[in-house]
Amino acid sequence: MDQAVTPPGIILTSLGKVANWARTRSMWPATFGLACCAIEMMAAGTAHYDLARFGMEVFRASPRQADLMIVAGRVSQKMAPVLRNVYDQMPEPKWVISMGACASTGGMFNNYALVQGVDQIVPVDVYVPGCPPGPQSLIHGILTLQNKIMSGEITY
């Protein structure tokens, strides 16, 4: 049997792959900078590192316009309900990056006042290690998240 040949210039794919591609190229982060990691997160948006090349130049102030939460820094017990409220206000699909040792595990602050890992409050998709991690590390975490979305590893 002869197989049908696709004419040149025609691309065949699934609707899900196109949607995932569009989502990864237009992420709008909701910044949740809580400590020194927030300085590194802000540096990632400057001209030297240029998050705009990944379609992320718009850091949203409203959670209703964001689909990516970057938790940068230590989370106190008092801030935990606020963080959860912001996460709940974000539309689906939404993703979370935990930036830094303090956000990921509590870091060197092992006490009652701080949450020992933001994954106790919201589901985390990518962890960016370091104290504080540099802008390059955050960009690597964003690219890792994009790869997970494109491969279908993360479901909504």
C-alpha positions as CSV (number, residue, x, y, z in Angstrom):
1,M,0.0,0.0,0.0
2,D,1.1,3.5,-0.7
3,Q,1.3,5.9,2.2
4,A,0.0,9.4,1.9
5,V,2.8,11.9,1.4
6,T,2.5,15.2,3.2
7,P,3.0,18.1,0.8
8,P,6.0,20.3,1.6
9,G,5.3,23.2,3.9
10,I,2.6,21.3,5.8
11,I,3.2,20.5,9.5
12,L,1.1,17.8,11.3
13,T,0.8,17.8,15.0
14,S,-1.8,17.5,17.7
15,L,-3.9,20.3,19.2
16,G,-2.5,19.5,22.7
17,K,1.1,20.0,21.5
18,V,0.2,23.3,19.9
19,A,-1.5,24.5,23.1
20,N,1.5,23.4,25.2
21,W,3.9,25.2,22.8
22,A,1.8,28.4,23.1
23,R,1.7,28.1,26.9
24,T,5.4,27.8,27.3
25,R,6.1,30.8,25.0
26,S,3.7,33.2,26.8
27,M,4.1,32.5,30.6
28,W,3.4,35.5,32.7
29,P,4.9,35.2,36.2
30,A,3.4,36.4,39.4
31,T,6.3,37.5,41.5
32,F,6.3,36.4,45.1
33,G,9.7,37.8,46.2
34,L,10.1,37.4,50.0
35,A,13.9,37.7,50.7
36,C,17.3,37.9,49.1
37,C,16.3,35.6,46.2
38,A,13.9,38.2,45.0
39,I,16.9,40.4,44.0
40,E,18.2,37.6,41.8
41,M,14.7,37.1,40.3
42,M,14.5,40.8,39.5
43,A,18.0,40.7,37.9
44,A,16.8,37.9,35.6
45,G,14.3,40.4,34.1
46,T,17.0,43.0,33.3
47,A,18.6,43.5,29.9
48,H,21.7,41.5,30.8
49,Y,19.7,38.2,31.2
50,D,16.6,39.2,29.2
51,L,13.6,37.0,30.2
52,A,11.8,38.7,27.3
53,R,13.4,36.2,24.8
54,F,11.3,33.5,26.5
55,G,8.1,35.5,26.3
56,M,8.2,36.4,30.1
57,E,8.9,40.1,30.1
58,V,5.6,40.9,31.8
59,F,5.8,40.4,35.5
60,R,2.2,40.6,36.6
61,A,1.0,42.4,39.7
62,S,-2.4,40.7,39.7
63,P,-2.6,36.9,40.2
64,R,-5.6,36.8,37.9
65,Q,-3.3,37.6,35.0
66,A,-0.5,35.2,35.8
67,D,0.1,31.5,35.2
68,L,3.5,31.1,36.8
69,M,4.3,31.8,40.5
70,I,8.0,32.2,41.3
71,V,8.4,31.9,45.1
72,A,11.7,33.5,45.8
73,G,12.9,33.4,49.4
74,R,11.8,32.2,52.8
75,V,8.1,31.8,53.6
76,S,7.0,32.7,57.1
77,Q,4.0,31.1,58.8
78,K,2.2,34.4,58.6
79,M,2.8,34.7,54.9
80,A,1.7,31.1,54.0
81,P,-2.0,31.8,53.9
82,V,-1.4,34.9,51.7
83,L,0.8,32.8,49.3
84,R,-2.0,30.2,49.1
85,N,-4.6,32.9,48.5
86,V,-2.6,34.3,45.6
87,Y,-2.1,30.8,44.2
88,D,-5.8,30.1,44.4
89,Q,-6.6,33.3,42.5
90,M,-4.4,32.3,39.5
91,P,-6.3,30.8,36.5
92,E,-5.6,27.3,35.3
93,P,-3.2,26.0,34.1
94,K,-0.7,27.4,36.6
95,W,2.7,26.4,37.7
96,V,5.1,27.1,40.6
97,I,8.8,27.5,40.8
98,S,10.5,27.3,44.2
99,M,13.6,29.5,44.0
100,G,16.3,29.1,46.6
101,A,17.1,26.9,49.5
102,C,14.8,28.8,51.9
103,A,11.7,28.4,49.7
104,S,12.5,24.8,48.9
105,T,13.4,23.4,52.3
106,G,13.5,26.2,54.8
107,G,17.3,26.6,54.3
108,M,19.3,27.4,57.3
109,F,16.2,28.7,59.2
110,N,15.0,25.6,60.9
111,N,12.5,27.2,63.4
112,Y,8.8,27.5,64.1
113,A,8.4,30.8,62.4
114,L,9.2,29.6,58.8
115,V,7.6,27.1,56.5
116,Q,10.1,24.3,55.9
117,G,9.4,24.1,52.2
118,V,6.8,25.9,50.1
119,D,5.5,22.6,48.8
120,Q,3.6,22.3,52.1
121,I,1.5,25.3,50.9
122,V,1.3,24.9,47.1
123,P,2.3,22.2,44.6
124,V,5.8,22.9,43.2
125,D,6.7,22.0,39.7
126,V,10.4,23.0,39.6
127,Y,12.9,23.6,42.4
128,V,15.8,26.0,41.7
129,P,18.6,25.3,44.3
130,G,21.1,27.8,45.7
131,C,21.5,30.4,48.3
132,P,20.7,32.6,46.6
133,P,20.5,31.1,43.1
134,G,21.7,33.4,40.4
135,P,19.6,34.7,37.5
136,Q,21.1,31.9,35.3
137,S,19.8,29.3,37.7
138,L,16.3,30.8,37.5
139,I,16.4,30.9,33.7
140,H,17.5,27.2,33.8
141,G,14.5,26.4,36.1
142,I,12.2,28.2,33.7
143,L,13.5,26.3,30.7
144,T,13.2,23.1,32.7
145,L,9.5,23.9,33.4
146,Q,9.0,24.6,29.7
147,N,10.5,21.3,28.8
148,K,8.2,19.5,31.3
149,I,5.2,21.2,29.9
150,M,6.1,20.4,26.3
151,S,6.8,16.7,27.1
152,G,3.5,16.3,28.9
153,E,5.3,15.5,32.1
154,I,3.2,18.1,33.9
155,T,-0.6,17.7,33.6
156,Y,-3.2,20.2,34.5
